């Protein structure tokens, strides 16, 4: 059986800026924009998503809320 190749990723300073499938994460310009997108995606996919400010690009990203209760982070 052939080994599965991982998608090509350009080198960056922060590997957390990439999704598990090798694509770059979506950057939102504000927390409010990220919260709206996370809420909509959570409704469509029935997933628990949170938002966080990225220390690398200073934008906002959304991601799974592993090990946490609730849905969208509403800090």
Secondary structure in CASP SS format (residue, H / E / C, confidence):
PFRMAT SS
TARGET T0000
AUTHOR 0000-0000-0000
METHOD secondary structure of the structure
MODEL  1
X C 1.00
X C 1.00
X C 1.00
X C 1.00
X C 1.00
X C 1.00
X C 1.00
X C 1.00
X C 1.00
X C 1.00
X C 1.00
X C 1.00
X C 1.00
X C 1.00
X H 1.00
X H 1.00
X H 1.00
X E 1.00
X C 1.00
X C 1.00
X C 1.00
X C 1.00
X C 1.00
X E 1.00
X C 1.00
X C 1.00
X C 1.00
X E 1.00
X C 1.00
X C 1.00
X H 1.00
X H 1.00
X H 1.00
X H 1.00
X H 1.00
X H 1.00
X H 1.00
X H 1.00
X H 1.00
X H 1.00
X H 1.00
X H 1.00
X H 1.00
X H 1.00
X H 1.00
X C 1.00
X C 1.00
X C 1.00
X E 1.00
X E 1.00
X E 1.00
X E 1.00
X E 1.00
X C 1.00
X C 1.00
X C 1.00
X C 1.00
X C 1.00
X C 1.00
X E 1.00
X E 1.00
X E 1.00
X E 1.00
X E 1.00
X C 1.00
X C 1.00
X C 1.00
X C 1.00
X C 1.00
X C 1.00
X C 1.00
X C 1.00
X C 1.00
X C 1.00
X C 1.00
END
